Amino acid sequence: MRAALESAVADHLAARNAPRAIRSGTKRAAFLWLRGCAEPETARRAKAVWCRLCLGCHYHQ
């Protein structure tokens, strides 16, 4: 699910001509850039879901 969300964000950024460094750089940078080219609530929710998925993908004691 996390990979699908990252892919959807990358596609959205590509459609809005975001710089290649943003699209292929860190996902954190992509989500920051998303705030400027998507609805604020959509960008906030996407980042929140991504953060939770990242937390679930890593082992924590």
Sequence and secondary structure as in RCSB ss.txt:
>XXXX:A:sequence
MRAALESAVADHLAARNAPRAIRSGTKRAAFLWLRGCAEPETARRAKAVWCRLCLGCHYHQ
>XXXX:A:secstr
 HHHHHHHHHHHHHHTT  HHHHHS HHHHHHHHHHHS HHHHHHHHHHHHHHHHHHS   
